[in-house]
C-alpha cells in the first residue's frame, strides 16, 4: 500500500496518483452537480478532498424524460440520463469558477461509444484545472447492442487501454455492481493500467405505482443509491481489495451518510471515499464526515487514516 499512497503530515492528507489530497472525503459525481451551488451558497468547497463533477459527454445531452427520480426505502432511484451541457461548455463556463477553490477537480466522463470516450478524454487532457478523470462505464455501448462497457471485461480493457494512450492524467474507473463478479472487471482495469478503481456505481432497480399499476420512472428502471446499498458496496470493496489491493487503489462510494459508514469503506480497503445521495438531504454531510474521521483517529490513537485501510482483512480466530 505504501507504494500506492504516501501519507503526508496531516492525519487525513496523503499523496495519491502524484496528487496531494488534503483529506480522503470526495463528493460523488451526479450528486453535487459541479460544486458551484454549494460553494456559492453553503460552504467553501476548498475544505473537501476532491469534487467529482457531474458526468461529461462530448456534446450536450438533454437526458431522459420525467419522471426521473423516485424515493425508495433507505434510498432513491434515478434515471436522469446523464444530462449535461457538454465538455466544451464545462471547460469554458464552469471550470474557471471551480479553479478559484483549493480542491482537487476530477471529471467524470462517459460516451455512447469508444470514440466519444476518447474525444472527451483527449479534450480534458489539454484542459488545465482538471486533475484526474473518472470513467463512468455503466453507459450502454451503442455499437455493441446496448451492453454496458463495464459489464464486459474485454470491452472494458480495450477502452481503458486506449484512454491510457491519449491522456497523462490519472484514470479512475467507476465499476458497475450489476455483474456476476466485480473482480473480473477490476482485473481488466488493472491489466489495462488504470490508476484507480471506484466502487461502486448504482444498482439497477425499479419502482411501481400500485394505483396506476405501472413503473414510476419513464425509463422503467433506474440506478439505486443511498443507505440501502452500503452493505453491497462494502462487500465489493472487500472482495476487490482482498485480491488486488496491492496493485491498485480503491475509492469507495455507495451508501455513505455517516462517519461510521465511511469507516466501513476504509476498513474494507478504500483509500478514499465519495459521498453521493446524502448531499441531497444534508449537503453538509461531507464536512461532518471529515470531522468525524479526525475524532475517530484521535479516539483510537491512530496517527493517520491510512492505518485503517484494509484493516478488516486482518482477522484472527482465538
Backbone bond lengths (Angstrom), bond angles and torsions (degrees), N, CA, C in turn:
res aa  C-N    CA-C-N  psi(-1)  N-CA   C-N-CA  omega(-1)  CA-C   N-CA-C  phi
1 X - - - 1.460 - - 1.522 111.34 -
2 X 1.351 116.81 -31.57 1.463 120.47 -178.44 1.521 112.30 -63.80
3 X 1.318 116.66 -25.29 1.465 120.31 178.41 1.523 111.55 -78.90
4 X 1.327 117.21 -19.82 1.456 122.30 -177.58 1.520 111.50 -90.31
5 X 1.325 115.63 -42.73 1.453 120.70 -175.16 1.526 109.43 -136.44
6 X 1.314 116.14 137.59 1.468 122.05 -176.33 1.523 110.18 -115.89
7 X 1.349 118.16 119.37 1.464 119.96 179.81 1.521 111.80 -67.48
8 X 1.328 116.27 146.60 1.455 122.08 175.28 1.530 108.36 -110.68
9 X 1.313 117.45 -173.87 1.460 120.79 -170.63 1.526 114.04 -63.34
10 X 1.323 117.40 -44.39 1.461 119.81 179.91 1.526 109.91 -70.02
11 X 1.311 117.11 147.79 1.467 121.16 -175.29 1.521 113.87 -64.72
12 X 1.333 117.90 -17.37 1.461 121.08 179.72 1.527 113.43 -110.69
13 X 1.314 118.02 -4.03 1.465 120.03 -174.18 1.528 111.41 -98.46
14 X 1.333 115.22 151.39 1.465 120.08 177.37 1.518 110.00 -163.39
15 X 1.324 114.28 171.27 1.460 121.40 176.38 1.518 108.65 -109.53
16 X 1.323 115.52 126.73 1.457 122.72 -177.63 1.520 108.28 -139.79
17 X 1.320 117.98 133.07 1.474 123.45 -175.91 1.532 110.83 59.52
18 X 1.328 117.34 23.45 1.460 120.09 -176.29 1.519 113.09 78.19
19 X 1.340 116.94 9.33 1.470 123.02 -179.37 1.521 108.81 -111.78
20 X 1.313 117.01 137.14 1.457 121.53 177.89 1.531 110.30 -90.58
21 X 1.323 115.88 118.52 1.461 122.81 178.32 1.524 108.81 -105.42
22 X 1.322 117.60 130.32 1.467 120.42 -179.38 1.523 112.26 -73.74
23 X 1.335 116.68 -23.11 1.466 121.09 174.07 1.530 108.56 -161.06
24 X 1.336 117.62 166.47 1.470 120.69 -174.82 1.518 114.64 -92.71
25 X 1.335 117.76 17.12 1.469 120.76 -178.08 1.526 109.64 -103.12
26 X 1.332 115.60 112.42 1.456 122.49 -179.89 1.527 108.82 -113.61
27 X 1.327 116.01 163.17 1.465 119.58 172.39 1.524 108.65 -98.83
28 X 1.318 116.19 145.51 1.462 121.27 -175.50 1.523 112.04 -86.52
29 X 1.314 115.10 146.33 1.460 121.24 -179.89 1.526 111.34 -60.12
30 X 1.338 114.77 137.52 1.459 120.47 176.33 1.514 114.32 89.62
31 X 1.339 117.01 -14.49 1.467 120.89 -176.75 1.523 112.53 -113.49
32 X 1.326 116.90 2.51 1.455 121.73 -177.24 1.521 109.67 -137.92
33 X 1.350 114.81 12.98 1.455 122.66 -174.58 1.531 109.14 49.30
34 X 1.327 117.57 -124.49 1.468 120.11 177.03 1.531 110.93 -109.27
35 X 1.332 115.93 11.04 1.453 120.81 174.96 1.515 115.64 88.78
36 X 1.318 117.36 -14.38 1.461 119.87 -172.75 1.527 113.28 -73.88
37 X 1.333 117.45 -33.77 1.470 119.04 179.45 1.526 110.91 -60.71
38 X 1.329 115.56 -43.87 1.462 119.91 178.04 1.517 110.27 -68.56
39 X 1.336 116.71 -43.61 1.463 121.21 -177.56 1.523 112.37 -61.35
40 X 1.313 116.11 -36.81 1.466 120.22 -175.40 1.525 113.66 -90.03
41 X 1.340 117.29 -14.44 1.458 119.17 -174.58 1.527 115.98 -125.83
42 X 1.345 117.84 -21.49 1.458 119.21 -172.35 1.529 114.39 -121.59
43 X 1.321 117.65 -59.84 1.462 119.42 -177.44 1.520 111.03 -155.30
44 X 1.319 114.74 167.05 1.457 122.27 -179.22 1.522 109.39 -75.92
45 X 1.337 117.77 112.30 1.458 120.77 -177.68 1.526 112.60 -71.44
46 X 1.326 117.22 -2.75 1.464 120.65 173.26 1.524 110.55 -64.25
47 X 1.329 117.23 -16.23 1.460 121.43 178.90 1.526 112.07 -75.10
48 X 1.332 116.96 -14.36 1.461 121.80 -176.88 1.527 111.70 -86.51
49 X 1.319 115.06 151.56 1.454 119.12 176.21 1.514 111.67 -67.24
50 X 1.325 116.69 -39.39 1.460 121.84 178.37 1.522 109.69 -164.35
51 X 1.318 114.99 155.21 1.464 122.15 172.38 1.527 107.28 -117.01
52 X 1.330 115.92 120.17 1.465 120.27 174.57 1.526 106.36 -97.33
53 X 1.315 116.14 113.98 1.459 119.46 -171.94 1.521 112.10 -76.25
54 X 1.323 114.73 164.41 1.464 121.80 177.25 1.521 109.91 -57.49
55 X 1.332 116.87 145.36 1.461 122.48 -174.35 1.518 114.63 -52.17
56 X 1.329 115.28 140.71 1.461 122.16 -177.18 1.526 111.37 -119.70
57 X 1.321 115.39 129.19 1.466 121.99 172.22 1.521 107.68 -107.24
58 X 1.330 116.79 175.82 1.465 118.49 -177.95 1.531 110.73 -73.56
59 X 1.328 115.65 -46.43 1.462 120.58 176.98 1.531 109.48 -104.27
60 X 1.342 118.58 158.96 1.468 120.81 177.70 1.531 111.43 -60.58
61 X 1.329 115.90 149.25 1.466 121.85 177.13 1.517 109.52 -129.68
62 X 1.322 116.84 138.23 1.465 120.99 179.49 1.528 111.97 -87.00
63 X 1.311 117.49 -16.18 1.457 120.36 179.42 1.514 113.13 81.92
64 X 1.314 115.93 -169.27 1.463 121.77 -176.55 1.532 111.61 -85.55
65 X 1.334 117.08 158.82 1.476 120.52 176.43 1.520 109.83 -71.43
66 X 1.337 118.38 158.73 1.469 120.86 176.18 1.535 109.30 -72.95
67 X 1.290 117.88 158.01 1.445 130.37 1.04 1.523 109.68 -79.77
68 X 1.348 115.87 138.57 1.459 120.05 -172.81 1.524 113.06 -117.64
69 X 1.330 118.16 -9.99 1.464 122.02 -179.29 1.516 109.18 -138.15
70 X 1.324 116.78 141.31 1.459 121.50 174.05 1.522 108.51 -145.85
71 X 1.333 115.87 134.81 1.458 120.74 177.20 1.520 109.87 -74.88
72 X 1.323 116.08 141.40 1.460 122.23 178.92 1.527 108.61 -130.58
73 X 1.329 118.20 166.96 1.467 119.22 177.02 1.532 110.74 -57.17
74 X 1.330 116.74 120.84 1.469 123.56 178.09 1.521 112.54 60.69
75 X 1.333 117.13 32.35 1.452 118.00 177.68 1.510 113.56 172.67
76 X 1.322 115.06 -158.66 1.463 120.53 178.73 1.519 109.50 -153.60
77 X 1.326 113.80 153.84 1.463 121.36 172.58 1.515 107.93 -107.36
78 X 1.339 116.61 136.83 1.459 118.42 175.18 1.520 110.27 -133.94
79 X 1.317 113.84 148.31 1.457 121.61 175.59 1.526 107.47 -142.34
80 X 1.336 114.97 58.40 1.459 121.11 -177.03 1.522 111.33 -65.75
81 X 1.314 116.09 -33.75 1.464 119.20 179.49 1.518 113.70 83.86
82 X 1.362 115.78 24.21 1.464 121.29 174.63 1.531 112.64 58.35
83 X 1.323 116.03 40.07 1.469 120.49 175.87 1.528 109.45 -60.58
84 X 1.332 116.52 131.69 1.467 120.74 177.67 1.522 110.07 -166.09
85 X 1.338 118.22 160.88 1.463 121.31 -175.66 1.523 114.82 -83.80
86 X 1.333 117.14 0.64 1.468 120.43 -178.28 1.521 111.62 95.02
87 X 1.327 115.44 152.41 1.461 120.81 -173.03 1.527 113.08 -66.15
88 X 1.319 117.71 -32.61 1.468 120.04 -179.40 1.530 110.69 -68.09
89 X 1.324 116.61 -43.28 1.462 120.01 177.82 1.523 110.09 -62.15
90 X 1.335 116.09 -42.62 1.460 120.45 178.20 1.523 111.12 -57.14
91 X 1.329 116.67 -47.21 1.460 121.06 -177.08 1.527 112.44 -66.30
92 X 1.320 116.74 -34.17 1.467 120.56 -175.39 1.523 113.77 -88.60
93 X 1.338 117.18 -30.11 1.471 119.23 -171.41 1.526 115.52 -118.26
94 X 1.313 118.11 -25.75 1.461 120.72 -176.40 1.521 112.00 -105.06
95 X 1.313 116.60 -47.44 1.467 121.01 -176.93 1.533 113.47 -57.65
96 X 1.343 119.96 -41.48 1.472 119.05 179.10 1.529 112.84 -56.69
97 X 1.329 117.64 -34.24 1.466 121.25 178.16 1.535 110.55 -73.83
98 X 1.328 116.61 -38.32 1.463 120.70 179.56 1.525 111.84 -66.04
99 X 1.321 116.44 -33.81 1.464 121.12 -176.60 1.529 112.79 -66.12
100 X 1.319 116.84 -12.52 1.464 120.36 178.29 1.537 111.43 -73.73
101 X 1.335 115.92 -14.88 1.462 120.22 -177.10 1.533 110.29 -101.96
102 X 1.318 115.17 145.60 1.456 121.95 -176.67 1.524 110.93 -88.41
103 X 1.319 115.28 70.80 1.454 120.55 176.64 1.518 108.77 -145.30
104 X 1.318 116.25 165.18 1.463 121.07 179.69 1.529 109.20 -83.40
105 X 1.328 116.29 133.14 1.469 122.28 179.63 1.527 109.18 -107.42
106 X 1.318 115.47 121.41 1.467 121.58 178.51 1.523 108.18 -116.43
107 X 1.312 116.63 126.99 1.464 121.41 -178.18 1.522 110.43 -94.74
108 X 1.318 115.85 124.02 1.456 121.18 174.34 1.529 107.63 -85.79
109 X 1.324 116.94 126.14 1.472 120.61 -175.39 1.528 110.74 -124.64
110 X 1.325 114.82 151.83 1.462 120.18 177.61 1.520 109.72 -154.47
111 X 1.309 115.45 168.40 1.459 120.61 178.22 1.515 110.53 -157.00
112 X 1.310 115.62 161.00 1.464 120.08 177.48 1.517 111.21 -84.03
113 X 1.325 116.18 -14.58 1.451 120.96 174.30 1.527 107.85 -151.44
114 X 1.299 115.95 173.42 1.462 121.57 -177.41 1.516 112.16 -58.50
115 X 1.320 116.15 -39.02 1.464 121.40 -178.08 1.524 111.50 -60.20
116 X 1.349 116.53 -40.46 1.460 118.53 -178.94 1.525 111.50 -68.60
117 X 1.320 117.36 -41.11 1.462 119.79 174.93 1.525 110.91 -54.80
118 X 1.327 115.95 -45.50 1.465 120.88 -177.54 1.523 111.27 -65.43
119 X 1.324 116.74 -37.78 1.464 120.04 179.77 1.522 111.62 -67.09
120 X 1.335 116.54 -42.31 1.468 120.17 179.50 1.528 109.79 -66.26
121 X 1.328 117.18 -44.46 1.467 121.06 -178.85 1.522 111.37 -64.73
122 X 1.321 116.61 -40.65 1.463 120.66 179.28 1.528 110.39 -64.00
123 X 1.314 116.44 -41.30 1.470 120.50 178.76 1.529 110.49 -63.74
124 X 1.334 116.64 -46.16 1.462 120.32 -177.48 1.525 112.31 -71.13
125 X 1.316 116.37 -26.44 1.463 119.93 177.73 1.527 110.90 -62.03
126 X 1.335 115.66 -28.19 1.462 121.06 -179.49 1.529 111.86 -96.64
127 X 1.333 116.40 6.71 1.462 121.11 -175.35 1.516 110.91 -102.83
128 X 1.313 117.06 116.32 1.460 121.68 179.23 1.525 110.35 -71.96
129 X 1.318 116.04 137.48 1.462 120.27 178.23 1.508 114.05 107.06
130 X 1.331 117.69 -13.80 1.461 121.95 173.96 1.524 106.99 -99.06
131 X 1.329 116.80 119.52 1.460 120.78 -172.70 1.523 113.83 -89.24
132 X 1.327 116.98 -27.95 1.471 120.63 -177.77 1.520 109.13 -158.64
133 X 1.334 115.58 165.72 1.461 121.87 179.50 1.522 109.53 -118.10
134 X 1.328 115.96 135.31 1.457 121.80 173.84 1.520 107.86 -112.04
135 X 1.314 117.28 123.12 1.465 121.30 -177.18 1.520 110.77 -91.15
136 X 1.322 116.30 123.91 1.458 121.69 171.08 1.527 106.78 -89.46
137 X 1.330 116.10 102.07 1.467 119.73 -176.63 1.524 111.76 -102.81
138 X 1.337 115.98 18.02 1.463 120.03 174.43 1.524 111.08 -88.88
139 X 1.339 116.35 5.04 1.464 121.35 -179.28 1.525 110.88 -78.04
140 X 1.343 117.16 144.30 1.462 119.61 176.65 1.526 111.84 -71.82
141 X 1.320 116.29 132.86 1.462 122.38 178.65 1.532 108.29 -85.79
142 X 1.326 116.86 105.44 1.462 120.44 -173.54 1.528 112.65 -63.59
143 X 1.322 116.88 -23.83 1.468 120.29 -179.65 1.522 112.47 -88.73
144 X 1.343 116.18 -1.37 1.461 120.42 178.98 1.523 110.48 -120.70
145 X 1.333 116.72 27.80 1.451 120.83 176.82 1.510 115.07 76.40
146 X 1.343 117.28 18.09 1.449 120.56 176.05 1.512 115.14 93.44
147 X 1.345 117.96 -2.18 1.464 120.35 177.91 1.520 109.62 -67.20
148 X 1.325 117.26 138.97 1.461 121.19 -179.02 1.523 110.90 -68.54
149 X 1.333 115.98 141.09 1.463 120.75 178.57 1.528 110.89 -54.00
150 X 1.327 115.70 -39.89 1.452 120.00 -173.76 1.507 115.46 -79.18
151 X 1.317 118.23 -1.00 1.462 119.79 -178.76 1.524 112.85 -97.52
152 X 1.315 117.77 -8.92 1.463 121.43 -179.10 1.528 109.20 -122.58
153 X 1.333 118.46 111.51 1.464 121.56 -176.26 1.530 114.20 -55.35
154 X 1.319 117.84 -38.68 1.470 119.96 -178.48 1.521 111.26 -68.11
155 X 1.331 116.61 -44.55 1.463 120.71 177.73 1.521 110.45 -62.68
156 X 1.317 116.39 -41.10 1.457 121.45 179.84 1.522 110.94 -65.27
157 X 1.324 116.51 -43.99 1.463 120.63 178.01 1.525 110.98 -57.31
158 X 1.331 116.43 -47.98 1.466 121.01 -178.62 1.521 111.72 -60.70
159 X 1.337 116.42 -41.42 1.460 120.54 -179.42 1.529 110.98 -64.79
160 X 1.320 117.14 -50.46 1.463 120.69 -178.39 1.517 111.03 -63.99
161 X 1.319 116.77 -41.99 1.473 120.86 -179.84 1.532 110.75 -59.23
162 X 1.318 117.31 -45.80 1.465 120.94 -178.63 1.530 111.44 -68.24
163 X 1.333 116.47 -36.95 1.457 119.29 178.31 1.525 111.35 -65.99
164 X 1.316 116.72 -36.12 1.461 120.35 178.96 1.528 112.09 -64.91
165 X 1.325 116.52 -22.07 1.464 120.28 -179.99 1.524 112.63 -79.70
166 X 1.338 117.46 -18.87 1.466 118.60 -172.95 1.527 114.14 -114.33
167 X 1.336 117.38 -5.37 1.465 118.18 -179.74 1.518 111.16 -131.58
168 X 1.307 116.14 143.40 1.462 122.37 176.25 1.523 110.96 -92.29
169 X 1.316 116.84 -8.28 1.461 120.40 -176.60 1.530 110.39 -84.56
170 X 1.333 116.84 147.59 1.468 119.69 179.27 1.526 111.56 -56.95
171 X 1.313 114.85 139.77 1.462 121.28 178.62 1.522 109.36 -112.85
172 X 1.329 115.24 119.51 1.455 122.13 176.52 1.522 107.41 -108.55
173 X 1.297 117.56 133.88 1.463 120.82 -177.56 1.522 109.67 -107.61
174 X 1.328 116.50 120.71 1.457 121.78 -179.82 1.524 108.51 -89.16
175 X 1.327 116.12 106.54 1.453 121.30 -171.26 1.522 113.21 -82.85
176 X 1.311 115.08 144.60 1.456 121.97 176.92 1.525 110.26 -82.23
177 X 1.337 117.80 138.10 1.467 120.56 176.06 1.528 112.13 -85.44
178 X 1.335 116.69 -4.35 1.466 121.02 -173.74 1.522 112.06 -86.65
179 X 1.341 114.90 53.23 1.461 121.46 179.26 1.526 108.41 -141.14
180 X 1.325 115.99 172.55 1.464 119.86 -177.81 1.520 111.71 -70.00
181 X 1.331 117.34 -48.38 1.463 121.30 -178.08 1.522 109.27 -141.47
182 X 1.324 117.08 111.18 1.457 122.20 -175.50 1.526 111.67 -66.37
183 X 1.320 117.68 -17.08 1.456 120.04 178.33 1.527 112.09 -67.66
184 X 1.324 116.87 -25.57 1.464 119.98 178.50 1.525 111.55 -67.56
185 X 1.332 116.61 -45.22 1.464 119.44 179.62 1.529 110.73 -74.96
186 X 1.326 117.34 -30.91 1.460 120.32 175.13 1.519 109.80 -61.62
187 X 1.322 116.75 -43.64 1.461 121.31 179.78 1.515 111.48 -62.87
188 X 1.339 116.81 -39.72 1.472 120.52 179.00 1.522 110.33 -61.08
189 X 1.328 116.62 -41.07 1.471 120.63 179.30 1.521 111.68 -66.78
190 X 1.319 116.08 -40.64 1.463 120.37 179.96 1.524 110.64 -64.27
191 X 1.330 116.62 -43.00 1.462 120.40 179.31 1.525 111.45 -65.18
192 X 1.327 117.04 -29.58 1.466 121.41 178.67 1.527 112.17 -85.21
193 X 1.348 116.38 3.56 1.473 123.18 176.00 1.528 113.98 73.32
194 X 1.330 117.08 33.99 1.467 119.86 172.44 1.522 108.16 -61.48
195 X 1.323 116.41 146.89 1.463 120.94 -177.92 1.526 112.51 -83.18
196 X 1.322 116.84 -22.38 1.451 120.02 -179.98 1.516 111.26 -165.47
197 X 1.325 116.65 162.11 1.457 122.87 177.57 1.523 108.90 -119.60
198 X 1.323 116.52 139.41 1.463 122.27 176.80 1.522 107.05 -113.65
199 X 1.323 116.76 118.27 1.457 122.65 -177.51 1.528 109.21 -125.23
200 X 1.343 118.30 119.53 1.466 128.70 10.90 1.529 109.73 -136.62
201 X 1.325 115.12 165.78 1.460 119.82 169.95 1.533 108.36 -81.49
202 X 1.314 117.27 -175.04 1.466 120.69 -174.85 1.526 113.11 -72.79
203 X 1.317 115.46 155.48 1.463 122.63 176.28 1.528 109.34 -90.59
204 X 1.298 116.77 142.64 1.461 121.04 -179.00 1.523 110.18 -73.48
205 X 1.348 115.29 128.26 1.461 119.54 -179.10 1.517 112.72 -146.85
206 X 1.319 115.63 177.49 1.461 121.75 -178.96 1.517 109.92 -149.29
207 X 1.332 115.97 149.02 1.459 122.09 172.54 1.525 108.47 -130.72
208 X 1.335 116.30 139.74 1.460 121.43 -177.21 1.527 110.05 -119.71
209 X 1.320 116.63 133.02 1.465 123.37 176.01 1.533 107.34 -79.08
210 X 1.325 116.25 114.73 1.467 119.13 -174.02 1.523 112.96 -74.86
211 X 1.345 117.66 -19.06 1.454 120.17 176.21 1.523 110.79 -80.93
212 X 1.320 115.89 -47.63 1.472 120.31 178.92 1.526 111.63 -79.88
213 X 1.353 115.52 -16.97 1.464 122.33 177.80 1.520 112.25 59.63
214 X 1.330 113.79 44.68 1.464 119.66 178.57 1.532 109.37 -153.89
215 X 1.334 117.03 161.07 1.461 120.16 178.73 1.531 110.79 -58.73
216 X 1.322 116.32 143.49 1.462 120.78 -178.69 1.522 111.44 -76.57
217 X 1.331 117.01 -43.02 1.458 120.31 -179.97 1.527 110.93 -74.22
218 X 1.320 116.42 141.02 1.468 120.57 179.67 1.525 111.18 -60.95
219 X 1.332 116.65 -30.65 1.462 121.06 179.88 1.524 112.36 -91.74
220 X 1.324 116.52 6.43 1.469 125.49 179.95 1.531 112.43 74.11
221 X 1.333 117.58 -54.31 1.462 120.22 179.68 1.522 110.52 -112.53
222 X 1.332 115.77 161.15 1.463 120.95 178.88 1.512 110.54 -155.17
223 X 1.320 115.44 -177.70 1.453 121.40 -177.88 1.516 111.59 -93.09
224 X 1.330 116.80 123.55 1.457 122.15 178.59 1.521 110.21 -86.16
225 X 1.337 116.00 128.09 1.460 121.69 177.45 1.522 109.24 -137.18
226 X 1.330 116.64 177.10 1.449 120.43 179.38 1.520 112.01 103.14
227 X 1.339 117.34 -175.94 1.462 121.95 -175.60 1.529 114.46 -52.31
228 X 1.328 117.23 -28.29 1.468 120.15 -177.41 1.524 113.01 -59.49
229 X 1.331 118.06 -27.86 1.470 119.24 -174.84 1.535 113.05 -97.62
230 X 1.325 118.00 2.29 1.467 120.61 -179.28 1.530 112.88 -53.55
231 X 1.341 119.99 -50.28 1.469 119.02 -178.52 1.527 113.62 -61.75
232 X 1.330 116.83 -32.43 1.466 120.36 179.04 1.529 110.19 -69.30
233 X 1.336 115.88 -44.07 1.464 120.00 179.17 1.522 111.00 -62.47
234 X 1.314 116.95 -45.24 1.468 120.86 -179.45 1.523 110.44 -61.71
235 X 1.321 116.87 -43.06 1.469 120.47 179.43 1.523 111.97 -61.62
236 X 1.332 116.78 -43.82 1.462 119.88 -177.80 1.530 111.79 -70.52
237 X 1.325 117.42 -37.80 1.467 120.33 175.42 1.526 109.45 -61.55
238 X 1.316 116.14 -44.67 1.464 121.51 -179.96 1.534 110.49 -58.72
239 X 1.330 116.66 -46.32 1.463 120.93 -178.16 1.524 112.14 -64.04
240 X 1.335 116.49 -44.20 1.466 119.65 -178.19 1.523 110.30 -70.02
241 X 1.327 118.04 -40.92 1.468 120.38 178.80 1.524 111.00 -64.08
242 X 1.316 116.24 -39.88 1.459 121.10 -179.37 1.525 111.75 -57.88
243 X 1.331 116.24 -36.17 1.460 120.62 -176.37 1.528 113.28 -97.29
244 X 1.351 116.70 -34.69 1.464 119.45 -171.74 1.529 114.37 -127.88
245 X 1.327 117.61 11.19 1.455 120.75 -174.77 1.507 115.41 -59.02
246 X 1.320 117.27 -26.42 1.464 119.91 -179.75 1.524 112.61 -84.39
247 X 1.336 116.67 -5.02 1.460 120.83 -176.21 1.529 113.94 -106.24
248 X 1.332 116.93 -29.07 1.464 118.97 -172.73 1.534 110.23 -151.24
249 X 1.335 118.12 139.87 1.468 120.03 176.38 1.518 111.40 -74.44
250 X 1.324 115.74 146.76 1.460 122.53 -179.50 1.521 109.19 -114.78
251 X 1.316 116.17 131.83 1.463 122.00 173.53 1.525 106.32 -106.75
252 X 1.323 116.78 123.39 1.457 121.29 -175.36 1.518 112.59 -91.97
253 X 1.315 116.43 136.28 1.458 122.03 175.99 1.527 107.88 -149.73
254 X 1.317 114.73 139.64 1.455 118.86 179.13 1.509 111.84 135.54
255 X 1.332 116.88 104.14 1.447 122.04 172.53 1.514 116.47 80.02
256 X 1.334 118.08 10.92 1.468 119.36 -176.78 1.519 110.80 -82.61
257 X 1.320 115.22 118.90 1.458 122.54 176.97 1.522 111.10 -120.73
258 X 1.332 115.58 -36.54 1.461 121.57 -174.32 1.522 111.19 -121.64
259 X 1.337 115.10 172.28 1.465 120.62 174.98 1.525 110.49 -59.98
260 X 1.321 116.67 -40.33 1.463 120.36 -179.95 1.522 111.44 -61.43
261 X 1.323 116.97 -39.20 1.469 120.40 177.04 1.533 110.16 -61.98
262 X 1.329 115.58 -46.12 1.467 120.53 -179.82 1.519 110.74 -61.21
263 X 1.325 117.13 -40.93 1.465 121.01 -179.46 1.528 111.40 -62.38
264 X 1.321 117.28 -35.04 1.466 119.25 176.36 1.525 110.79 -60.72
265 X 1.331 116.57 -40.45 1.461 120.42 178.38 1.524 110.96 -63.39
266 X 1.337 116.77 -45.67 1.467 120.10 179.38 1.525 111.14 -62.49
267 X 1.298 117.08 -46.34 1.461 120.76 -178.13 1.529 111.73 -64.82
268 X 1.335 116.66 -29.44 1.465 120.68 177.34 1.524 111.95 -74.89
269 X 1.372 116.80 -24.03 1.457 118.76 177.40 1.508 116.87 140.69
270 X 1.326 118.47 2.06 1.467 120.73 -179.31 1.525 110.97 -80.03
271 X 1.349 116.53 142.19 1.466 120.87 175.74 1.521 111.11 -96.66
272 X 1.326 116.40 -12.90 1.465 122.57 176.20 1.512 107.28 -152.22
273 X 1.332 116.39 162.28 1.464 119.98 179.37 1.524 109.51 -133.67
274 X 1.320 115.08 154.89 1.453 121.43 175.73 1.527 109.00 -119.06
275 X 1.326 115.73 137.37 1.462 120.83 177.29 1.522 108.46 -106.04
276 X 1.328 116.09 125.29 1.456 120.86 -174.55 1.510 114.25 -113.75
277 X 1.325 116.73 -93.85 1.462 122.72 -172.37 1.530 113.00 -55.65
278 X 1.322 117.76 -32.05 1.467 120.87 179.90 1.525 112.09 -56.26
279 X 1.332 117.51 -28.58 1.468 121.06 179.75 1.524 112.49 -61.36
280 X 1.331 117.57 -26.55 1.461 120.82 -177.51 1.526 111.97 -68.59
281 X 1.333 116.73 -36.09 1.461 118.58 -177.95 1.526 112.77 -109.04
282 X 1.325 117.74 -12.99 1.460 121.24 174.47 1.528 108.85 -149.17
283 X 1.334 117.62 84.29 1.463 120.97 -177.01 1.521 113.85 -62.63
284 X 1.340 116.68 -13.23 1.469 120.03 177.50 1.531 112.22 -87.83
285 X 1.325 117.82 -0.71 1.463 120.61 -175.21 1.533 113.43 -57.26
286 X 1.349 120.86 -37.59 1.473 118.36 177.08 1.527 112.97 -60.80
287 X 1.326 116.77 -39.57 1.460 120.07 179.40 1.527 110.70 -67.76
288 X 1.327 116.55 -37.79 1.465 120.43 178.48 1.532 110.77 -64.85
289 X 1.321 116.83 -37.38 1.466 120.15 179.22 1.529 110.57 -70.04
290 X 1.317 117.43 -40.58 1.471 120.16 176.95 1.523 110.29 -57.11
291 X 1.327 116.77 -48.72 1.457 120.83 179.69 1.523 111.13 -65.46
292 X 1.327 116.00 -38.83 1.462 120.47 179.42 1.518 112.55 -63.76
293 X 1.324 116.81 -37.38 1.463 120.17 178.44 1.525 110.99 -65.30
294 X 1.331 116.91 -40.80 1.476 120.27 177.68 1.529 110.47 -60.63
295 X 1.315 115.65 -44.84 1.468 119.93 -179.32 1.527 110.90 -63.98
296 X 1.323 116.34 -39.09 1.470 119.86 -179.44 1.528 110.60 -65.82
297 X 1.314 117.36 -43.19 1.468 120.48 178.94 1.527 110.72 -60.94
298 X 1.317 116.19 -43.54 1.469 120.30 178.91 1.525 111.47 -63.54
299 X 1.327 115.41 -43.30 1.466 119.97 -178.59 1.526 111.78 -63.49
300 X 1.340 115.87 -39.55 1.458 121.12 -177.18 1.528 113.64 -87.10
301 X 1.334 116.39 -11.36 1.456 119.84 179.45 1.517 114.59 81.16
302 X 1.330 116.98 21.70 1.467 120.49 177.26 1.524 109.85 -85.61
303 X 1.324 116.08 146.43 1.457 120.64 178.73 1.520 112.24 -88.52
304 X 1.341 117.42 -26.24 1.461 120.39 -175.90 1.523 110.87 -149.47
305 X 1.334 116.32 148.35 1.463 122.52 -179.05 1.527 111.99 -60.46
306 X 1.325 117.32 -29.63 1.465 120.30 -177.65 1.524 112.46 -65.81
307 X 1.317 117.01 -18.69 1.462 120.06 177.26 1.531 111.83 -66.20
308 X 1.328 116.29 -18.14 1.461 120.42 -179.15 1.524 112.96 -90.75
309 X 1.322 116.80 -17.72 1.471 120.17 -173.20 1.526 111.72 -62.53
310 X 1.323 115.98 117.55 1.457 121.72 177.13 1.511 114.82 76.19
311 X 1.312 117.83 8.99 1.474 119.27 -174.27 1.517 112.74 -65.80
312 X 1.331 117.79 -23.54 1.465 119.95 179.36 1.528 111.94 -66.63
313 X 1.330 117.24 -12.47 1.469 120.84 178.90 1.514 112.17 -81.21
314 X 1.316 116.69 -17.65 1.463 121.08 -177.19 1.528 108.79 -87.81
315 X 1.310 114.52 74.29 1.457 120.80 -176.50 1.520 111.45 -93.58
316 X 1.298 116.23 150.10 1.457 120.18 175.25 1.530 108.10 -136.42
317 X 1.307 116.82 144.30 1.467 122.11 179.32 1.526 107.58 -118.07
318 X 1.304 115.47 120.42 1.486 118.79 -178.42 1.516 110.16 -117.50
